[in-house]
Amino acid sequence: MSFKPRNLLLFGATGQIGAFILDALLSARDEFERIAIFTSQNTVETKADSLVRLKKNGVEIIVGEISDEEAVGKAYEGIDTVISAVGRGAILAQIPLIRLASAAPSVKWFLPSEYGTDIAYSPASAYEKPHQGKLKIRAYLENKIEVPHLAYTYVVTGPYADMYVYLLGEGPRAVGGWDAKEKKSTLVGEKGEGRVSLTTMKDVGTLVLATLRHPAESWNRALKVNSFTTTPAAIQAEFERQTGGERWTDVTYTSLPELRTLENQAWESGAPTAPLITLRRIWAEGGTLYEKRDNAMIGEPPVQTLEEVVAQELQRVNS
Ligand SMILES: NC(=O)c1ccc[n+]([C@@H]2O[C@H](COP(=O)([O-])OP(=O)(O)OC[C@H]3O[C@@H](n4cnc5c(N)ncnc54)[C@H](OP(=O)(O)O)[C@@H]3O)[C@@H](O)[C@H]2O)c1
């Protein structure tokens, strides 16, 4: 394949994961002619400083609403690759973004907002509530009648390691996590020995950049990538090792049946944490494990380790 992405447009680039993706792309600024971001007026007002910094680093800022088809169509002029990192609230808003991209003569490749759990892991995945929006996006991208002229890649990273290792501020402690300041934790699974694959947010950026560097290997497929595979028990051991070697005394366990009960209760009561508890249950059931991950297909870029993530979390809580 002779195609190389040279002119990029990002949606959601100033969001939680979009910022890491943009950082990684900027680390390879010379490989691209244009790096443009399409961002809302709201972001222009609320994140003015970071936009000034981005401009200084050679990022083109296009201001508009993603629902404004004329503005999106204009932004696509000269763009060959679109990377979307819009938030969960805007997943379905990508349908017109994809339709317009397919119609734009220069756009060849679309990476929709994924960067999470494998939504096609097993036949049961089709029924998981948090997956429904992203499943519709995949079906649309793969519909050659609706979208005849666009390659796609789903960058599937599993849960973010940096988020997995802290105890949620909202929702019950029983859903799992670590409070490194208070030295207390809740491990999901009887002994916390179930394996889970995690990706740091920095590595999501690294892996998206590696994807762009390997179009032939990445086009029209899901890439299942991650930083490392571990267990809650191994994370606990690493926290204890990096906090002086003493065993933490406040460590509790949540079994899978208990997590399922919490999940059902959250959905029944309409708790905003319900989708997250479902995702945690999917992760605890092994929904992030593959026979082989795809990092090698995109050049095996260097990724972070559990030791680094725990050190980073300790620094965060102690600063
Ligand atoms: N694997 C994990 O553990 C994990 C964790 C969190 C998120 N994710 C995934 O990562 C992707 C991005 O999520 P995020 O948390 O980084 O996104 P986010 O920070 O909530 O939002 C990203 C950007 O999307 C744009 N946006 C426009 N309309 C929106 C709307 N109605 N609702 C939300 N965002 C809107 C906004 O940018 P502008 O103002 O510039 O338009 C916003 O800054 C999603 O697919 C999400 O499922 C995965």
Ligand as a Chemical Component Dictionary entry (heavy atoms), coordinates in Angstrom:
data_LIG
# 
_chem_comp.id                   LIG 
_chem_comp.type                 NON-POLYMER 
_chem_comp.pdbx_formal_charge   0 
_chem_comp.three_letter_code    LIG 
# 
loop_
_chem_comp_atom.comp_id 
_chem_comp_atom.atom_id 
_chem_comp_atom.alt_atom_id 
_chem_comp_atom.type_symbol 
_chem_comp_atom.charge 
_chem_comp_atom.model_Cartn_x 
_chem_comp_atom.model_Cartn_y 
_chem_comp_atom.model_Cartn_z 
_chem_comp_atom.pdbx_ordinal 
LIG N1  N1  N 0  -10.785 2.407  28.187 1  
LIG C1  C1  C 0  -11.200 3.187  29.153 2  
LIG O1  O1  O 0  -10.974 2.914  30.340 3  
LIG C2  C2  C 0  -11.910 4.454  28.768 4  
LIG C3  C3  C 0  -12.136 5.437  29.737 5  
LIG C4  C4  C 0  -12.748 6.630  29.336 6  
LIG C5  C5  C 0  -13.117 6.808  27.995 7  
LIG N2  N2  N 1  -12.894 5.814  27.097 8  
LIG C6  C6  C 0  -13.299 5.996  25.676 9  
LIG O2  O2  O 0  -12.505 7.026  25.088 10 
LIG C7  C7  C 0  -13.271 7.757  24.133 11 
LIG C8  C8  C 0  -13.188 9.245  24.447 12 
LIG O3  O3  O 0  -13.700 9.454  25.739 13 
LIG P1  P1  P 0  -13.185 10.652 26.682 14 
LIG O4  O4  O 0  -13.596 10.298 28.063 15 
LIG O5  O5  O -1 -11.752 10.921 26.376 16 
LIG O6  O6  O 0  -14.075 11.828 26.111 17 
LIG P2  P2  P 0  -14.415 13.237 26.805 18 
LIG O7  O7  O 0  -13.204 13.785 27.460 19 
LIG O8  O8  O 0  -15.661 13.080 27.621 20 
LIG O9  O9  O 0  -14.848 14.095 25.527 21 
LIG C9  C9  C 0  -13.984 14.270 24.448 22 
LIG C10 C10 C 0  -14.457 15.385 23.576 23 
LIG O10 O10 O 0  -15.578 15.003 22.783 24 
LIG C11 C11 C 0  -16.186 16.206 22.279 25 
LIG N3  N3  N 0  -17.654 16.179 22.362 26 
LIG C12 C12 C 0  -18.461 16.848 21.542 27 
LIG N4  N4  N 0  -19.733 16.644 21.840 28 
LIG C13 C13 C 0  -19.769 15.849 22.910 29 
LIG C14 C14 C 0  -20.810 15.281 23.693 30 
LIG N5  N5  N 0  -22.091 15.493 23.426 31 
LIG N6  N6  N 0  -20.473 14.513 24.742 32 
LIG C15 C15 C 0  -19.188 14.255 25.034 33 
LIG N7  N7  N 0  -18.148 14.758 24.300 34 
LIG C16 C16 C 0  -18.436 15.551 23.249 35 
LIG C17 C17 C 0  -15.658 17.358 23.143 36 
LIG O11 O11 O 0  -14.685 18.030 22.376 37 
LIG P3  P3  P 0  -14.902 19.468 21.710 38 
LIG O12 O12 O 0  -15.505 20.375 22.727 39 
LIG O13 O13 O 0  -13.543 19.856 21.309 40 
LIG O14 O14 O 0  -15.819 19.232 20.546 41 
LIG C18 C18 C 0  -14.948 16.617 24.275 42 
LIG O15 O15 O 0  -13.856 17.316 24.828 43 
LIG C19 C19 C 0  -14.692 7.202  24.197 44 
LIG O16 O16 O 0  -14.881 6.304  23.140 45 
LIG C20 C20 C 0  -14.733 6.468  25.537 46 
LIG O17 O17 O 0  -15.628 5.375  25.555 47 
LIG C21 C21 C 0  -12.291 4.664  27.448 48 
# 
loop_
_chem_comp_bond.comp_id 
_chem_comp_bond.atom_id_1 
_chem_comp_bond.atom_id_2 
_chem_comp_bond.value_order 
_chem_comp_bond.pdbx_ordinal 
LIG N1  C1  SING 1  
LIG C1  O1  DOUB 2  
LIG C1  C2  SING 3  
LIG C2  C3  SING 4  
LIG C2  C21 DOUB 5  
LIG C3  C4  DOUB 6  
LIG C4  C5  SING 7  
LIG C5  N2  DOUB 8  
LIG N2  C6  SING 9  
LIG N2  C21 SING 10 
LIG C6  O2  SING 11 
LIG C6  C20 SING 12 
LIG O2  C7  SING 13 
LIG C7  C8  SING 14 
LIG C7  C19 SING 15 
LIG C8  O3  SING 16 
LIG O3  P1  SING 17 
LIG P1  O4  DOUB 18 
LIG P1  O5  SING 19 
LIG P1  O6  SING 20 
LIG O6  P2  SING 21 
LIG P2  O7  DOUB 22 
LIG P2  O8  SING 23 
LIG P2  O9  SING 24 
LIG O9  C9  SING 25 
LIG C9  C10 SING 26 
LIG C10 O10 SING 27 
LIG C10 C18 SING 28 
LIG O10 C11 SING 29 
LIG C11 N3  SING 30 
LIG C11 C17 SING 31 
LIG N3  C12 SING 32 
LIG N3  C16 SING 33 
LIG C12 N4  DOUB 34 
LIG N4  C13 SING 35 
LIG C13 C14 SING 36 
LIG C13 C16 DOUB 37 
LIG C14 N5  SING 38 
LIG C14 N6  DOUB 39 
LIG N6  C15 SING 40 
LIG C15 N7  DOUB 41 
LIG N7  C16 SING 42 
LIG C17 O11 SING 43 
LIG C17 C18 SING 44 
LIG O11 P3  SING 45 
LIG P3  O12 DOUB 46 
LIG P3  O13 SING 47 
LIG P3  O14 SING 48 
LIG C18 O15 SING 49 
LIG C19 O16 SING 50 
LIG C19 C20 SING 51 
LIG C20 O17 SING 52 
# 
